[in-house]
């Protein structure tokens, strides 16, 4: 199952618990494209879509994963890092290769 680092969980909570978002919102992960050109997309969603796997943390971060994304992310870690301009960027690592 996808693991979340503490900074990623905090960033997801901050994104989904802003004044504009409804309670119960989460970060939705989905795969788009075909097998030779897959891309992982992330978007704030007010609720999971049919067939999504839902996971949550004790501090309220919720993640919705469409079925292909859940399978792809099964042995991964979702992290967040700050770049030189202060922007937060999500990153995915293999669980044994956390960066």
N, C-alpha and C positions, 0 to 999 in steps of 0.2 A: 504494500500500500504506500502511496505517496506520503513522504514525511515533510513536515514544515519546520524550518528553522524558526527560532524565536523572533528574529527580525522580520522574517516573512509574515509570520502570524500577526505581528504588530502592524505591519504595513497594510495587510488585508483588512484588519479591524478598522484602521484609520480610513481606508478607502471606502469601506462599505457602511461605516457608521457616521458618515458626514450628515449634515442637516438635510441634504437633498434626497438621501436614500431612505427607503423604507426599512423598518426593522425586519430582520431575517434575510437581508441582502447578503450576497456572497460574491466571490470571485469565480467566474465560470471559465473553465479551461476546455478547449475543444481543438481537435485536429482538423485542419482543412487541407485540401489538395489530395493528390494521389500518392501512391507508395514511393515513387521516386522524387516527389516534391512536397513532402508533408511539412506543414507549418503548425506550430502550436500557437493558438490565439488565446488571449486573456481579456476578459471584459467583466465589468461589474454588472451583476444581474440581480433583479429584485427577488427572483425565486428560481429554483432549479427547473429545467425542462424535463419533459417526460423521458424516462430512461437514464437520467443523470444519476451518478453516484454522489452522495453528499457526505462530506466529512466536516467536522468542526473541532475547535480547540476549546479548552477551558475558559480562555479569555474572550471567546465570542467570535473568533475568525471562522468564517464558513467558506468552504470550497465546493463548487459544483463541477463535476467532471463528466463530459459526455463519454459514452462507452468506449470509443476508440482511444480517447485521451486517457481514460482510467487505465486501460490495458498498457498503453505506452509508458505511463508514469508510475506503474506499479512498483518499480524498484528504484525510483528517483527521489531526490530531495529538492524541494522548492526553496530557494533562498532569495534574498534581496540585497543588493549592493548599491552604494552611492557612488556616482561618477564624479569627475573633477568639477562639474558644474552644479553639483548638489542634487541632481536628479536621481530618483530611485529606479533601479532596473531589476526586474525579476530574472533569475537564472535557474536553470535546471541542471542538476548533477546526478551521476550515478551515486547510489548510497554509499559505496565504498570509496568514492573519489571526491568527497566534499571539498569545495574550493575555498 
